[in-house]
């Protein structure tokens, strides 16, 4: 694809100092003109030697004060008509159904600085594991691939070995090596799931579903079996893929990674293999909730109230649709 960019060129006399558009915009915001500040060519913070050291701002912790002013953020609810598997497991489906029915603004999740740092560390761990898996077995790691800016993106999932690994994006100049999860939707349930990592075993001609989890070191050290809700999550992914007709292995994996550095050659992973067929009955209540939510979308009865037994419950007090919920 050829991308043509048109630019406007202004002829500048040799004697006229060149002022960039960004500099002009910055001066305009500051209420300054070219006549007020001569164009010396200096960058911010550059000065004469006799003026190099000045007193610090009148505060003990300048950066801390800046970060304190941005100590929390709001994360919007996931958009789209489908219920995400993780939301189905952890959030109130009745609340979501009420928000849609009465056009109420979905509640945003308030993230503290600790939340943001923790999530960022988890995302970094996941990205590293996926990238190293790609390096370790490019013929097995199966997903959707793109360049860093996603201008070049393969819409059909495949193994990394199947794509042109030398092709470079004309925009970001990176190769197509970024892994994207493959979404699995189920129209009957109204549910979508995104397995963290899918492996393709050619000899079996089958896909293997893998879930990645990062943990604080103390919890990771004490881990002797997978966390029950994680089992339900990865089995749900397997179930969605099985319903879509994929050929799958008879096991799923949950890989736990510690966030702490390990001495020597100690592995930072613990992997557990689970029989998904033996755990399918654990999905029944969640499938029932998903179907109830879809029925409510079509104007039917609301899903049952399962999170709050009365209006004074902790979750009800902060719920934006509490009055609607207990009034129904």
Secondary structure, DSSP 8 states (H G I E B T S, - for coil): -------------TTS----HHHHHHHHHHT--TTTS------TT---GGGS-----SSS-HHHHHHHTT-EEEE----SSSEEHHHHHHS-HHHHHHHHHTT-----EEEEHHHHHHHHHHHHHHHHHHHHHHHH-TTTEEEEEE-TTSSSB-SS-EEGGGS-TT-B-TTT--BS-EEE--EEEETTTTEEEE-SEEEEETTTTEEEEEEEEEE-HHHHHH--S--HHHHHHHHHHHHHHHHTT--B-S-EEEEEEESS--STT--SEEEEEE-TGGGGGGGHHHHHHHHHHHHHHTT-------S-SSTTSHHHHT-TTHHHHHH-
